[in-house]
Amino acid sequence: MGKLIEMLFEELHTSMIDYQRVAVLREKDAERFLPIWIGPAEADALSIVLQGTETPRPLVYDVTISIIEQYGGKVLSATITNLQDDVFYASVQLARDGDSFEVDCRPSDALNLAIRTGAAVFVNEEVLEKAGIARWEPGK
């Protein structure tokens, strides 16, 4: 894997034309953006946490974090690792008892876990070079 670029979560956008959901990341120290199309259920889960909305029962991401923490683990970061055939790939880096390990997952899952825990988000530089854009203008 190439160099990792730290990203910030910019916004969750819904297209008014086809209702597709896009999670938009912005390069931390520059002005490149990475739009990632995600499913509606994952976008809704992300929206809930971004808006600070309480749910009557925990969502799957909250349960996952609870399990990780109850076993002494911690979410360190999320990384968008690859882009192949227009499909993004991701992983979550976890730590427990001084060891760290990586778990393969979808980008929407990685973002949901990272945002809920305050973990850093990274993108493989090669992915950002392929799919990054200089400007983000919703609706265009």
C-alpha positions, 0 to 999 in steps of 0.5 A: 500500500502506498502513502496514507493521506489523512482525511476529514469527513466533509459531508454526507450528500444525497443526490436529489435526482436519484437519491444516491448517498455520497460520503465526502472526505476532504484531505486534511492538509489540502483541498482534494476531496474524495466522494464515496457512494454508500448504501442508504442504510449505511448513510442513514446510520452515519447521518444519525451519528453526525446529527447526534440523534439518539436511537432507542436501541443500539445500531450494529455499529454501536454494538460492534464498538461495544464488543471491541471495547468490552474485549479491551480493544480500540478502533485506531483508524479507518483506511480507504485502501483500494479502488478497483473496477469502481469499487472502493475497499477499506479496512479498520485498524484495531488495537488490543493489549499492545497489538494492532491488527487490520480488519477488511470492511466496506468504506461505509462501515469503516467510516461509521466506526471511525466517526463514532469513535473519533478515530482518524480516517486515511486514504491510500494516496493511489486511491486519492490520485485515481478518484480524488477531485479538486473541488466538491460542488454538491449537485454537479 
